[in-house]
Amino acid sequence: MTFIEKVWFNPAPQHQLVKWLLFPVTCLFWLLSGLRRLGYKIGWLKSHKISVPVIVVGNISVGGNGKTPVVVFLADWLSQQGYKPGILSRGYGGKTSFYPTSVDLNSDVNLVGDEPLLIKQRAKCPVVIDPKRPRGAKYLVDKHQCDVVICDDGLQHYALHRDIEIVVIDGARKHGNGWLLPMGPLREKQKRLQTVDFVINNSGAPSPPEIPMGIKPGDFINLKDDSLIKTVSDFDEPVTAVAAIGNPQRFYDLLDDLQVPVKQHLSFIDHYQFKPLDFPDGSIVMTEKDAVKCRNIAKEQWWYLPIFATLPQSFTLQLKQKLDSIKKDT
């Protein structure tokens, strides 16, 4: 946990002074973000509506909340319902020179970013990156003939009109100390949750009307040869657990629950670009998001753990009703 995360999520007295030193910056953040939202509300700033439904999957706090498994779940479910979904991402960490960019299975992770490449490998539907959301969404419709767009993150990007808003919250860390950035982890006040269509509680105890979300792990897959699979019982020696995600502890806790023998944890900042010297000898286990950045440097005993979101049928029934209502109105 970084120092600023300790300020956000640890109420220890020694962190209170730092929190209040950040109060003037938080006031500025609140003012600027409030003026921006007001601009869209009264029409000073333009929100662009495209010709197909847009589902935004986002959060009101920074850090790993579990959006990516939800995005993949939605893409698979929509395909099963007969839709042709497309996924739009900002492409954070990517350095491509042109937008919009379609992501394919052979895309360079350094150009398109780790999360879009992971999503492409899992969702099997068109994935486009573009920091200008309306342009990227229109590209999915015009170029890939998508009839519904899933916007990965982007809850606060009001330039793209959205028909359905889904917020994913970390069931363990919740909203931290409840303050806006940088005093706390919140991008928007908690009352924003009252205006969205669904609030999904990832691996916590949901409070109605929150939707409970579970995580189902798969088998461990080898980075160098994805035909090689391991189960927990196949690890005959302790491994090093590596994570460069928003909340590494969530991954370590999952390994503990699975009773994977772990000798050490190596945590890096979210979206970290790994180098060979970052890794010790021996068996390594990592997240699937980290694996997409490590295939070119992987050794034979490096493994990743795919995870899958599980959501109740009551959620998909409500989602289908909303989509059917949108179709009737268009």
Secondary structure, DSSP 8 states (H G I E B T S, - for coil): --HHHHHHH---GGGHHHHHHTHHHHHHHHHHHHHHHHHHHHTSS--B--SS-EEEEE-SBSS--SHHHHHHHHHHHHHHTT--EEEEE--TT---SSSSEEE-TT--HHHH-HHHHHHHHHH-S-EEE-SSHHHHHHHHHHHH--SEEEEES-TT-TTB--SEEEEEEETTTTTTTS-BTTTSSBSS-GGGGGGSSEEEEESS---TT-EEEEEEE--EEESS-TT-EE-GGG--S-EEEEE-SS-HHHHHHHHHHHT--EEEEEE--TT----GGGS-SS-EEEEHHHHTTTTTT--TTEEEE-EEEE--HHHHHHHHHHHHHHHHH-
